[in-house]
Amino acid sequence: MTHTTGPWMVEIMRDGGGHKMLNVVKEIDRGAWQEICRSYDTDNESLANACPIAAAPELLEACEKLLGAIECWIANPEDVVANARATIAKAKGEEPK
């Protein structure tokens, strides 16, 4: 399974009917956007939830790099590494290894 590469951004937009909506989007070309997800709830909680969604590609990449570094730095990294691997697999929609 693959995901849309980042960076993703949070935008508050209006739909064709003029209704306010909260979108997580990726700019694919100057002025052209790919929608990742949408919500018509634009309250503070929805905005707070959209921010980690928008950061997902970068969070996944950072976790993968950090995992590689941890394996080199920690004498007995089994638990830390196993948890990181399981979380990364979940983010990718895979079964934990």
C-alpha positions in Angstrom: 0.0 0.0 0.0 1.3 3.5 -0.8 0.1 6.9 0.3 0.1 10.3 -1.5 3.5 11.8 -0.8 3.8 15.0 1.2 3.9 17.7 2.0 0.2 17.9 2.9 -1.4 21.2 4.1 -4.5 22.2 6.1 -6.7 24.6 4.2 -10.1 26.1 5.1 -12.0 26.5 1.8 -15.5 26.9 0.5 -17.2 24.3 -1.6 -19.2 25.0 -4.8 -22.2 25.8 -2.6 -20.3 28.3 -0.5 -20.1 26.1 2.5 -17.0 26.4 4.7 -14.9 23.2 4.8 -11.7 22.0 6.3 -9.4 20.1 3.8 -6.1 18.4 4.0 -4.6 18.8 0.6 -1.5 18.5 -1.5 -0.5 21.0 -4.1 0.1 18.9 -7.3 0.7 21.9 -9.6 0.6 25.6 -9.2 -2.9 26.3 -8.1 -4.1 22.6 -8.6 -4.8 20.6 -5.4 -5.3 17.0 -4.6 -7.7 16.5 -1.7 -6.5 14.0 1.0 -9.6 14.4 3.3 -12.4 16.8 3.9 -14.6 17.8 6.8 -17.4 20.3 7.0 -16.6 20.7 10.7 -14.3 23.7 10.9 -14.2 24.0 14.7 -11.0 24.1 16.8 -11.1 20.4 17.5 -11.4 19.5 13.8 -8.6 21.8 13.0 -6.5 20.3 15.8 -7.2 16.8 14.3 -6.4 17.9 10.8 -2.9 19.1 11.7 -1.4 15.6 12.6 -3.2 14.2 9.5 -1.4 16.8 7.4 1.9 15.9 9.0 1.5 12.1 8.4 3.9 11.7 5.5 6.6 13.6 7.3 5.9 11.8 10.6 6.2 8.5 8.9 9.5 9.4 7.2 10.9 10.8 10.5 9.9 7.6 12.4 11.6 5.5 9.8 14.8 7.5 10.0 14.7 7.6 13.8 14.2 3.8 13.9 17.4 3.3 11.9 19.3 5.6 14.3 17.9 4.0 17.4 19.0 0.6 16.3 22.5 1.9 16.2 22.5 3.8 19.5 20.7 1.6 22.0 22.3 -1.5 23.4 19.1 -3.5 23.7 16.6 -1.7 21.4 14.2 -4.7 21.0 11.1 -3.2 22.7 11.6 0.3 21.3 12.3 -1.0 17.8 9.4 -3.5 17.9 7.0 -0.7 18.9 8.3 1.6 16.2 8.1 -1.1 13.6 4.5 -1.9 14.5 3.5 1.7 14.4 5.2 2.3 11.1 3.5 -0.8 9.7 0.1 0.5 11.0 0.7 3.8 9.3 1.4 2.0 6.0 -1.6 -0.3 6.4 0.6 -3.3 6.7 0.8 -6.2 9.2 3.5 -5.7 11.9 6.6 -7.7 11.2 
